[in-house]
Amino acid sequence: MLEYGFDFDLAVLLAGALKVLLIIVVALVVLAMLRRVIPRLVTSRIHRVREESPEELAKRINTLSGVLIQVMTFIIWIVAFVMILGVLGVDTTPIIASLGVASLAVGLAAQNIIRDWLHGFFIIMEDWYRIDEVVTIAGISGLVVGFNLRRTTLRDLDGTMHIIPNNKVELASNRSREWARINLNVAVAYKENLSLVWQLVDTICQDFKNDPTWGQHMISVPK
Protein backbone atom coordinates (compact mmCIF):
# COMPACT_ATOMS: atom_id res chain seq x y z
CA MET A 1 0.00 0.00 0.00
CA LEU A 2 1.38 3.40 -1.03
CA GLU A 3 1.55 6.17 1.52
CA TYR A 4 1.94 9.82 0.64
CA GLY A 5 3.36 12.36 3.04
CA PHE A 6 3.59 16.12 2.87
CA ASP A 7 6.46 17.68 4.70
CA PHE A 8 5.61 21.25 5.53
CA ASP A 9 5.50 23.40 8.63
CA LEU A 10 2.01 24.78 9.12
CA ALA A 11 3.28 27.45 11.50
CA VAL A 12 5.77 28.72 8.92
CA LEU A 13 3.07 28.75 6.25
CA LEU A 14 0.68 30.71 8.45
CA ALA A 15 3.44 33.13 9.45
CA GLY A 16 4.24 33.77 5.78
CA ALA A 17 0.57 34.29 4.95
CA LEU A 18 0.21 36.73 7.84
CA LYS A 19 3.27 38.67 6.67
CA VAL A 20 1.88 38.92 3.13
CA LEU A 21 -1.49 40.04 4.52
CA LEU A 22 0.24 42.56 6.78
CA ILE A 23 2.20 44.02 3.85
CA ILE A 24 -1.01 44.44 1.82
CA VAL A 25 -2.86 46.01 4.76
CA VAL A 26 0.00 48.44 5.46
CA ALA A 27 0.11 49.41 1.77
CA LEU A 28 -3.64 50.07 1.75
CA VAL A 29 -3.44 52.10 4.97
CA VAL A 30 -0.53 54.19 3.66
CA LEU A 31 -2.42 54.84 0.41
CA ALA A 32 -5.54 55.84 2.34
CA MET A 33 -3.48 58.27 4.44
CA LEU A 34 -1.81 59.72 1.34
CA ARG A 35 -5.21 60.30 -0.29
CA ARG A 36 -6.12 62.45 2.71
CA VAL A 37 -2.77 64.14 3.32
CA ILE A 38 -1.72 64.99 -0.26
CA PRO A 39 -4.75 67.21 -1.08
CA ARG A 40 -4.25 69.11 2.19
CA LEU A 41 -0.54 69.52 1.51
CA VAL A 42 -1.20 70.76 -2.03
CA THR A 43 -3.89 73.14 -0.73
CA SER A 44 -1.46 74.67 1.76
CA ARG A 45 1.37 75.03 -0.77
CA ILE A 46 -0.42 75.95 -3.97
CA HIS A 47 0.01 79.46 -5.32
CA ARG A 48 -3.22 81.48 -5.22
CA VAL A 49 -4.20 84.44 -7.37
CA ARG A 50 -6.55 87.24 -6.45
CA GLU A 51 -9.28 86.66 -9.02
CA GLU A 52 -9.35 82.88 -8.79
CA SER A 53 -12.74 81.40 -7.92
CA PRO A 54 -13.11 78.55 -5.40
CA GLU A 55 -14.11 76.24 -8.27
CA GLU A 56 -10.97 77.04 -10.27
CA LEU A 57 -8.77 76.57 -7.20
CA ALA A 58 -10.43 73.23 -6.43
CA LYS A 59 -9.86 72.09 -10.01
CA ARG A 60 -6.13 72.88 -9.83
CA ILE A 61 -5.83 71.17 -6.44
CA ASN A 62 -7.60 68.05 -7.69
CA THR A 63 -5.38 67.88 -10.78
CA LEU A 64 -2.15 68.15 -8.81
CA SER A 65 -3.34 65.81 -6.06
CA GLY A 66 -4.42 63.20 -8.61
CA VAL A 67 -1.00 63.19 -10.26
CA LEU A 68 0.85 62.87 -6.95
CA ILE A 69 -1.47 60.11 -5.70
CA GLN A 70 -1.03 58.10 -8.91
CA VAL A 71 2.76 58.31 -8.67
CA MET A 72 2.81 57.34 -4.99
CA THR A 73 0.33 54.49 -5.59
CA PHE A 74 2.59 53.04 -8.28
CA ILE A 75 5.68 53.27 -6.05
CA ILE A 76 3.99 51.78 -2.98
CA TRP A 77 2.59 48.77 -4.85
CA ILE A 78 5.96 48.09 -6.48
CA VAL A 79 7.62 48.12 -3.05
CA ALA A 80 4.85 45.91 -1.60
CA PHE A 81 5.19 43.44 -4.49
CA VAL A 82 8.95 43.11 -3.97
CA MET A 83 8.46 42.63 -0.21
CA ILE A 84 5.86 39.91 -0.79
CA LEU A 85 8.25 38.07 -3.11
CA GLY A 86 10.87 38.25 -0.36
CA VAL A 87 8.43 36.72 2.13
CA LEU A 88 7.71 33.90 -0.34
CA GLY A 89 11.41 33.11 -0.52
CA VAL A 90 12.07 34.55 -3.94
CA ASP A 91 15.47 36.16 -4.42
CA THR A 92 14.52 39.80 -5.08
CA THR A 93 18.04 41.02 -5.87
CA PRO A 94 17.77 40.30 -9.63
CA ILE A 95 14.25 41.79 -9.65
CA ILE A 96 15.40 45.00 -8.00
CA ALA A 97 18.34 45.22 -10.39
CA SER A 98 16.01 44.61 -13.34
CA LEU A 99 13.61 47.29 -12.10
CA GLY A 100 16.50 49.72 -11.85
CA VAL A 101 17.67 48.98 -15.38
CA ALA A 102 14.09 49.11 -16.72
CA SER A 103 13.45 52.43 -14.97
CA LEU A 104 16.65 53.85 -16.44
CA ALA A 105 15.72 52.65 -19.93
CA VAL A 106 12.19 54.05 -19.67
CA GLY A 107 13.52 57.30 -18.27
CA LEU A 108 15.97 57.74 -21.14
CA ALA A 109 13.38 56.82 -23.77
CA ALA A 110 10.66 59.04 -22.32
CA GLN A 111 12.73 61.87 -20.89
CA ASN A 112 10.98 64.50 -23.03
CA ILE A 113 7.57 63.28 -21.89
CA ILE A 114 8.73 63.28 -18.27
CA ARG A 115 10.02 66.84 -18.67
CA ASP A 116 6.67 67.83 -20.20
CA TRP A 117 4.83 66.43 -17.19
CA LEU A 118 7.16 68.07 -14.69
CA HIS A 119 6.88 71.45 -16.41
CA GLY A 120 3.11 71.07 -16.67
CA PHE A 121 2.91 70.15 -12.99
CA PHE A 122 4.73 73.30 -11.90
CA ILE A 123 2.80 75.48 -14.37
CA ILE A 124 -0.42 74.35 -12.69
CA MET A 125 1.11 74.49 -9.21
CA GLU A 126 2.37 78.06 -9.63
CA ASP A 127 -0.57 79.11 -11.84
CA TRP A 128 1.43 80.64 -14.69
CA TYR A 129 -1.61 80.75 -16.96
CA ARG A 130 -4.92 79.05 -17.57
CA ILE A 131 -7.46 78.53 -20.35
CA ASP A 132 -8.92 81.73 -21.91
CA GLU A 133 -5.92 83.86 -20.96
CA VAL A 134 -3.70 85.58 -23.54
CA VAL A 135 -0.04 84.63 -23.17
CA THR A 136 3.27 84.58 -24.97
CA ILE A 137 5.22 81.32 -24.64
CA ALA A 138 8.03 79.89 -26.75
CA GLY A 139 7.91 83.07 -28.85
CA ILE A 140 4.22 82.57 -29.76
CA SER A 141 1.38 84.82 -28.61
CA GLY A 142 -2.22 83.71 -28.46
CA LEU A 143 -5.23 82.63 -26.45
CA VAL A 144 -4.83 79.52 -24.31
CA VAL A 145 -7.50 77.12 -25.64
CA GLY A 146 -6.16 73.89 -24.16
CA PHE A 147 -3.81 72.85 -21.39
CA ASN A 148 -2.78 69.64 -19.65
CA LEU A 149 0.36 68.16 -18.10
CA ARG A 150 1.69 67.23 -21.55
CA ARG A 151 1.14 70.33 -23.70
CA THR A 152 -0.30 73.83 -24.06
CA THR A 153 -2.49 74.78 -27.03
CA LEU A 154 -2.61 78.40 -28.25
CA ARG A 155 -4.76 80.10 -30.90
CA ASP A 156 -3.11 83.23 -32.36
CA LEU A 157 -4.76 86.30 -33.93
CA ASP A 158 -4.69 84.67 -37.38
CA GLY A 159 -6.62 81.67 -36.06
CA THR A 160 -3.62 79.35 -36.27
CA MET A 161 -3.50 76.71 -33.54
CA HIS A 162 -0.10 76.10 -31.95
CA ILE A 163 0.58 72.99 -29.83
CA ILE A 164 3.56 73.55 -27.54
CA PRO A 165 5.14 70.81 -25.36
CA ASN A 166 5.35 72.05 -21.79
CA ASN A 167 9.11 71.44 -21.60
CA LYS A 168 9.45 74.29 -24.13
CA VAL A 169 7.73 76.72 -21.77
CA GLU A 170 10.76 78.26 -20.08
CA LEU A 171 9.32 81.78 -20.01
CA ALA A 172 5.62 82.68 -20.01
CA SER A 173 4.27 86.23 -20.38
CA ASN A 174 0.67 86.48 -19.20
CA ARG A 175 -1.03 89.42 -20.94
CA SER A 176 -4.42 89.17 -19.24
CA ARG A 177 -3.77 88.33 -15.59
CA GLU A 178 -5.48 90.87 -13.29
CA TRP A 179 -4.96 93.83 -15.64
CA ALA A 180 -3.30 94.90 -18.89
CA ARG A 181 -2.20 98.20 -20.42
CA ILE A 182 -2.32 99.50 -23.98
CA ASN A 183 0.27 102.09 -24.99
CA LEU A 184 -1.26 104.02 -27.89
CA ASN A 185 0.71 106.58 -29.89
CA VAL A 186 -1.43 109.42 -31.27
CA ALA A 187 0.25 111.38 -34.08
CA VAL A 188 -0.65 115.07 -34.57
CA ALA A 189 0.63 117.69 -36.95
CA TYR A 190 3.28 120.17 -35.80
CA LYS A 191 0.86 123.06 -36.32
CA GLU A 192 -1.75 121.71 -33.87
CA ASN A 193 -2.32 123.31 -30.48
CA LEU A 194 -0.97 120.72 -28.04
CA SER A 195 -3.02 122.05 -25.13
CA LEU A 196 -6.19 121.55 -27.17
CA VAL A 197 -5.00 118.08 -28.19
CA TRP A 198 -4.49 117.09 -24.54
CA GLN A 199 -7.94 118.39 -23.65
CA LEU A 200 -9.57 116.41 -26.46
CA VAL A 201 -7.70 113.22 -25.51
CA ASP A 202 -8.64 113.60 -21.83
CA THR A 203 -12.28 114.23 -22.75
CA ILE A 204 -12.43 111.14 -24.97
CA CYS A 205 -10.75 109.01 -22.28
CA GLN A 206 -13.26 110.20 -19.69
CA ASP A 207 -16.12 109.38 -22.09
CA PHE A 208 -14.75 105.86 -22.46
CA LYS A 209 -14.62 105.43 -18.68
CA ASN A 210 -18.19 106.74 -18.33
CA ASP A 211 -19.49 104.48 -21.09
CA PRO A 212 -21.65 101.69 -19.54
CA THR A 213 -20.19 99.08 -21.90
CA TRP A 214 -16.50 100.00 -21.92
CA GLY A 215 -16.18 101.58 -18.50
CA GLN A 216 -16.79 98.40 -16.53
CA HIS A 217 -13.68 96.85 -18.12
CA MET A 218 -11.39 99.73 -17.09
CA ILE A 219 -9.56 100.01 -13.79
CA SER A 220 -9.09 103.77 -14.10
CA VAL A 221 -9.57 106.59 -16.58
CA PRO A 222 -7.15 106.21 -19.52
CA LYS A 223 -4.51 108.91 -19.60
C-alpha positions in Angstrom: 0.0 0.0 0.0 1.4 3.4 -1.0 1.6 6.2 1.5 1.9 9.8 0.6 3.4 12.4 3.0 3.6 16.1 2.9 6.5 17.7 4.7 5.6 21.3 5.5 5.5 23.4 8.6 2.0 24.8 9.1 3.3 27.4 11.5 5.8 28.7 8.9 3.1 28.7 6.3 0.7 30.7 8.4 3.4 33.1 9.4 4.2 33.8 5.8 0.6 34.3 4.9 0.2 36.7 7.8 3.3 38.7 6.7 1.9 38.9 3.1 -1.5 40.0 4.5 0.2 42.6 6.8 2.2 44.0 3.8 -1.0 44.4 1.8 -2.9 46.0 4.8 0.0 48.4 5.5 0.1 49.4 1.8 -3.6 50.1 1.8 -3.4 52.1 5.0 -0.5 54.2 3.7 -2.4 54.8 0.4 -5.5 55.8 2.3 -3.5 58.3 4.4 -1.8 59.7 1.3 -5.2 60.3 -0.3 -6.1 62.5 2.7 -2.8 64.1 3.3 -1.7 65.0 -0.3 -4.8 67.2 -1.1 -4.3 69.1 2.2 -0.5 69.5 1.5 -1.2 70.8 -2.0 -3.9 73.1 -0.7 -1.5 74.7 1.8 1.4 75.0 -0.8 -0.4 75.9 -4.0 0.0 79.5 -5.3 -3.2 81.5 -5.2 -4.2 84.4 -7.4 -6.5 87.2 -6.4 -9.3 86.7 -9.0 -9.3 82.9 -8.8 -12.7 81.4 -7.9 -13.1 78.5 -5.4 -14.1 76.2 -8.3 -11.0 77.0 -10.3 -8.8 76.6 -7.2 -10.4 73.2 -6.4 -9.9 72.1 -10.0 -6.1 72.9 -9.8 -5.8 71.2 -6.4 -7.6 68.0 -7.7 -5.4 67.9 -10.8 -2.2 68.2 -8.8 -3.3 65.8 -6.1 -4.4 63.2 -8.6 -1.0 63.2 -10.3 0.9 62.9 -6.9 -1.5 60.1 -5.7 -1.0 58.1 -8.9 2.8 58.3 -8.7 2.8 57.3 -5.0 0.3 54.5 -5.6 2.6 53.0 -8.3 5.7 53.3 -6.0 4.0 51.8 -3.0 2.6 48.8 -4.8 6.0 48.1 -6.5 7.6 48.1 -3.1 4.9 45.9 -1.6 5.2 43.4 -4.5 8.9 43.1 -4.0 8.5 42.6 -0.2 5.9 39.9 -0.8 8.2 38.1 -3.1 10.9 38.2 -0.4 8.4 36.7 2.1 7.7 33.9 -0.3 11.4 33.1 -0.5 12.1 34.6 -3.9 15.5 36.2 -4.4 14.5 39.8 -5.1 18.0 41.0 -5.9 17.8 40.3 -9.6 14.3 41.8 -9.7 15.4 45.0 -8.0 18.3 45.2 -10.4 16.0 44.6 -13.3 13.6 47.3 -12.1 16.5 49.7 -11.8 17.7 49.0 -15.4 14.1 49.1 -16.7 13.4 52.4 -15.0 16.7 53.8 -16.4 15.7 52.6 -19.9 12.2 54.0 -19.7 13.5 57.3 -18.3 16.0 57.7 -21.1 13.4 56.8 -23.8 10.7 59.0 -22.3 12.7 61.9 -20.9 11.0 64.5 -23.0 7.6 63.3 -21.9 8.7 63.3 -18.3 10.0 66.8 -18.7 6.7 67.8 -20.2 4.8 66.4 -17.2 7.2 68.1 -14.7 6.9 71.5 -16.4 3.1 71.1 -16.7 2.9 70.1 -13.0 4.7 73.3 -11.9 2.8 75.5 -14.4 -0.4 74.3 -12.7 1.1 74.5 -9.2 2.4 78.1 -9.6 -0.6 79.1 -11.8 1.4 80.6 -14.7 -1.6 80.8 -17.0 -4.9 79.1 -17.6 -7.5 78.5 -20.3 -8.9 81.7 -21.9 -5.9 83.9 -21.0 -3.7 85.6 -23.5 0.0 84.6 -23.2 3.3 84.6 -25.0 5.2 81.3 -24.6 8.0 79.9 -26.8 7.9 83.1 -28.9 4.2 82.6 -29.8 1.4 84.8 -28.6 -2.2 83.7 -28.5 -5.2 82.6 -26.5 -4.8 79.5 -24.3 -7.5 77.1 -25.6 -6.2 73.9 -24.2 -3.8 72.8 -21.4 -2.8 69.6 -19.6 0.4 68.2 -18.1 1.7 67.2 -21.5 1.1 70.3 -23.7 -0.3 73.8 -24.1 -2.5 74.8 -27.0 -2.6 78.4 -28.2 -4.8 80.1 -30.9 -3.1 83.2 -32.4 -4.8 86.3 -33.9 -4.7 84.7 -37.4 -6.6 81.7 -36.1 -3.6 79.4 -36.3 -3.5 76.7 -33.5 -0.1 76.1 -31.9 0.6 73.0 -29.8 3.6 73.6 -27.5 5.1 70.8 -25.4 5.3 72.0 -21.8 9.1 71.4 -21.6 9.5 74.3 -24.1 7.7 76.7 -21.8 10.8 78.3 -20.1 9.3 81.8 -20.0 5.6 82.7 -20.0 4.3 86.2 -20.4 0.7 86.5 -19.2 -1.0 89.4 -20.9 -4.4 89.2 -19.2 -3.8 88.3 -15.6 -5.5 90.9 -13.3 -5.0 93.8 -15.6 -3.3 94.9 -18.9 -2.2 98.2 -20.4 -2.3 99.5 -24.0 0.3 102.1 -25.0 -1.3 104.0 -27.9 0.7 106.6 -29.9 -1.4 109.4 -31.3 0.2 111.4 -34.1 -0.7 115.1 -34.6 0.6 117.7 -37.0 3.3 120.2 -35.8 0.9 123.1 -36.3 -1.8 121.7 -33.9 -2.3 123.3 -30.5 -1.0 120.7 -28.0 -3.0 122.0 -25.1 -6.2 121.5 -27.2 -5.0 118.1 -28.2 -4.5 117.1 -24.5 -7.9 118.4 -23.7 -9.6 116.4 -26.5 -7.7 113.2 -25.5 -8.6 113.6 -21.8 -12.3 114.2 -22.7 -12.4 111.1 -25.0 -10.8 109.0 -22.3 -13.3 110.2 -19.7 -16.1 109.4 -22.1 -14.8 105.9 -22.5 -14.6 105.4 -18.7 -18.2 106.7 -18.3 -19.5 104.5 -21.1 -21.6 101.7 -19.5 -20.2 99.1 -21.9 -16.5 100.0 -21.9 -16.2 101.6 -18.5 -16.8 98.4 -16.5 -13.7 96.9 -18.1 -11.4 99.7 -17.1 -9.6 100.0 -13.8 -9.1 103.8 -14.1 -9.6 106.6 -16.6 -7.2 106.2 -19.5 -4.5 108.9 -19.6 
